[in-house]
C-alpha cells in the first residue's frame, strides 16, 4: 500500500519485512516496488512522465552534489593558500 507523506508530498513505501539488506540494495528494492505499484495504478503516459521526472530529479541531485564537492575543494584550496601566506 502506498501512502503520501503530507509534510513533503512524497510517496512513502511501507517497509519490506522480507528484506534484510541495507544501503543501495534496499533503496533499489524500494524503487522496484514503487515502479510495480505505479504500473498497476497509472496509465502508460503517467508512468512515462513519472519516470522522466524521476530521472531528471536524479540528474539534478548529481549536479548539486558535484557543485557541492567543487565548492568544498575550492574552499579547502583557499584555506591552504591563506595558511601559506
C-alpha positions, 0 to 999 in steps of 0.5 A, spaced: 500 500 500 502 506 498 501 512 502 503 520 501 507 523 506 503 530 507 509 534 510 513 533 503 508 530 498 512 524 497 510 517 496 512 513 502 513 505 501 511 501 507 517 497 509 519 490 506 519 485 512 522 480 507 528 484 506 534 484 510 539 488 506 541 495 507 544 501 503 543 501 495 540 494 495 534 496 499 533 503 496 533 499 489 528 494 492 524 500 494 524 503 487 522 496 484 516 496 488 514 503 487 515 502 479 510 495 480 505 499 484 505 505 479 504 500 473 498 497 476 495 504 478 497 509 472 496 509 465 502 508 460 503 516 459 503 517 467 508 512 468 512 515 462 512 522 465 513 519 472 519 516 470 522 522 466 521 526 472 524 521 476 530 521 472 531 528 471 530 529 479 536 524 479 540 528 474 539 534 478 541 531 485 548 529 481 549 536 479 548 539 486 552 534 489 558 535 484 557 543 485 557 541 492 564 537 492 567 543 487 565 548 492 568 544 498 575 543 494 575 550 492 574 552 499 579 547 502 584 550 496 583 557 499 584 555 506 591 552 504 593 558 500 591 563 506 595 558 511 601 559 506 601 566 506 
